[in-house]
Amino acid sequence: MANLQAYHTFHCAVDAPSVTEITSTDQVKSLIETGDLHPERSLLLGGGSNVLFINSVNKPVFLNRIKERSWDLTDDGLILATFGGGEIWHEAVQWSLDVGFSGLENLALIPGTCGAAPIQNIGAYGVELKDVFHSLQAIDRISGEQIVLHKADCQFGYRDSIFKREFKDQLLITHVSLILNRQEHLNTSYGNIEKQLELMNLEKPWTARNVFDAVVAVRRSKLPDPGELGNAGSFFKNPVISTSYYNELAERFPRLPGYPVNVDETKVPAAFLIDYCGFKGYRVGDAGCYEKQPLVLVNYGSATGAEILHLAGTIQQKVRETFGIEIIPEVNVM
């Protein structure tokens, strides 16, 4: 048996029959030919940064560790950067800046791998993966077919994609290609980024590297390092409710933030809802709600996945009773 504690960021103690690293497309094809990589007979993990294990796994685990960092010019002069599915996302962001390209700086310090990024349509500080996405290469774990999917094919939504529905668990993403820029087009309007940039006393005009440093500083100030404290980042999605219901709630809760999605819908920060219900810093045994960011559930040491899930359910119930809003987990419960 193999201990999975080091392979997922909640660090709950669960076992699997075996753990194997996949480092090439040839290895993927071989494993598909033998049937070892079939979704019903194996579990595929990237960085394990968006999963919560409730029980031990009864089938072999394979880790996507396919590496590549390369770039080419598009016909219209933009940069097409390609990353292996097993590349660490934050390291890919750093590399893009090191070679002189912008576009990923707002997505700094998001845990996980490049291959997992399209599945979740990761996003932070006003930027989502879909904003820079070009295409990906994948291999069907059942048929062995190699396919290429472009942006429209992926059906990206808020923390959503086709990989959570029709293609759920079916594909192994080997490479992801993103459109980056030589010239900097900075997005500093979201959250505390401009405030952090001002605090850093940087000479203007600000650069993509400056934004990267500001994002890293803000994230580290309010989010725990998964290497030191088990967590999977934001546990819940920010709920989107009807604007009419938001206006009704805003009369009862004057401090309730809301961000228009369109004419009919408004996004409400889940962190505000959870904090208002008194869960910031709340702890039951080793399962808790992080003291600086209530959207993050943490494992303080020996919490089980079931204990963390129970805490999540308690939070959901209180938010539902208080606001009449259902908050949905981002994290995959396994």
Sequence and secondary structure as in RCSB ss.txt:
>XXXX:A:sequence
MANLQAYHTFHCAVDAPSVTEITSTDQVKSLIETGDLHPERSLLLGGGSNVLFINSVNKPVFLNRIKERSWDLTD
DGLILATFGGGEIWHEAVQWSLDVGFSGLENLALIPGTCGAAPIQNIGAYGVELKDVFHSLQAIDRISGEQIVLH
KADCQFGYRDSIFKREFKDQLLITHVSLILNRQEHLNTSYGNIEKQLELMNLEKPWTARNVFDAVVAVRRSKLPD
PGELGNAGSFFKNPVISTSYYNELAERFPRLPGYPVNVDETKVPAAFLIDYCGFKGYRVGDAGCYEKQPLVLVNY
GSATGAEILHLAGTIQQKVRETFGIEIIPEVNVM
>XXXX:A:secstr
 EE GGGSTT    EES EEEE  HHHHHHHHHHTTT TTT EEESS TTEE SS  SS EEEE    EEEEE T
TS EEEEEETTSBHHHHHHHHHHTT BS GGGTT  SBTTTHHHHT EETTEEGGGTEEEEEEEETTT  EEEEE
GGGGT BTTB GGGTTTTTTEEEEEEEEEEBSS      STTHHHHHHHTT  SS  HHHHHHHHHHHHHHHS  
TTTSEEEEE B   EEEHHHHHHHHHHSTT   EESSSSEEE  HHHHHHHTT TT EETTEEE SS TTEEEE 
SS  HHHHHHHHHHHHHHHHHHHS    BSSEE 
